[in-house]
Amino acid sequence: MNSNIWKAITILIIAIGLGLGIKFFSEETQNNISRSIGTMIGYKNGQVEIYVGQSKAVQTFFKVEKLSTAIATNGNEPRPYRFGFGYRDINHNDILDPEEIKLGKKYFEVPNYAQYVYFDN
């Protein structure tokens, strides 16, 4: 068979697989797959700012790999917080300093009722 036919068949099989995957997976499953792919390809440079009130950032974390919703241990219910790992901005200068890198990435939690911003640098 011609190599162009094999390419066409391969593309068709992949398209059908993707179409079925989108149809049969829930939105949350699709999001989990998307986050997994993002983590695998180096999605590791986010920043999280946690605010009190409307304007004052009280905590900042750099190079956050991902911000995930916690899931209950015995069940599928989400817990009322999100968590991640990142370098904490201890001196609040919005710069990742060598002293902060020495301390390493820290685990942190953000309650659902807190105001926070996650953005990719």
Secondary structure, DSSP 8 states (H G I E B T S, - for coil): --HHHHHHHHHHHHHHHHHHHHHHS-HHHHHHHHHHHHHHTT---EEEEEEETTTEEEEEEEEE---EEEE-TTSS-EEEEEEEEEEE-TT-SSS--HHHHHH--EEEEEETTSEEEEEE-
